[in-house]
Amino acid sequence: MRNSKNCPAISLFVSVLLLWTTMVFAGQAATVTHVSGPLAVHKTGGIIKAISINSKIDEGDTVVTEKRTYARLKFEDGSEVTLKPGTQFKVEKFNYDQGKPKEDSATYNLIKGGLRTITGPVGKRGNPDSYQMKTPTATIGIRGTIYLAEYVPEPESKVSENSRILLAALDSRQISPLATVTDGTPVGYQIPLLLAQSAPSGGAGLSPGLYVHVIDGMINLSNKGGAQSFSAGQFGYTPSIVKPPVIVPNNPGIQFKAPPALSTAPPSSSGSGSSKPSASDCEVR
């Protein structure tokens, strides 16, 4: 009789426990599997904390790598993202249920820095547009892919310098009205080429903008200027959100050299990742 009386209470406890577990893990997107140095995460609500191997990454989290830190994130669908030093990467939205492909969703934001990714089932089943890698200049879509992406922000010194050049040009009437739009200038105006070339370029020898290199599969870059697809072996670039992405004939200077522990990405346990060694695991020059 005692056991019978306790059954409802036990059932209620189990139900509450399952509900609590579902709530706790509902927003979980990835796990940190490798890290080579200091790593931090910016949580929603403004909380910033140091993280390490086996730390969980949730929806809304922004992962930040330090100057010498590489970090690999393993997502729930088996996909992987390896972050370069000096990178800010946000998981805006992530949903993966093996039995519900139509509900797949993966929206990321490469705020600055670089990454290498081996994509999983999200974007390859159900809705092909369920995968988005946002950047300040373009959005990346995939069709079964291993690719590199690097966004070089415009230095603050360049922003202020461009403002100074623009004001000087306006004062001296050296600016052409109703001309093509130039990055960082008002619509309908264009800084003279000579003045524009005097502004400093981006860090690491790369001018500001988004750079991509497709190792396997295909990606599509789209922004307000247009869209362009890139297949295996191709490099791409777009300097701003209003300039269409273009194919670059040679490597413009993208480099990705992870430490030995991160240099070889294992096949995805779910069978969704690449099962073959890839050139993306080596330094790209």
Buried (B, 14 or more C-beta within 10 A) or exposed (E): EEEEEEEEEEEEEEEEEEEEEEEEEEBBBBBBBBBBEBBBBBEEEEEEEEBEEEBBBBBBBBBBBBEEBBBBBBBBBBBBBBBBBBBBBBBBBBBBEEEEBEEBBBBBBBBBBBBBBBBBBBBBBBEEEBBBBBBBBBBBBBBBBBBBBBBBBBBEEBBEBBEEBBEEBEEEEEBEEEEEBBBBBEEEBBBBEEBBEEBEBBEEEBBBBBBBBBBBBBBBBBBEBBEBBBEBEBBBBBBBBBBBBBEBEEEBBBBBEBEEEBBEBEBBEBEBBBEEEBEBBBEBE
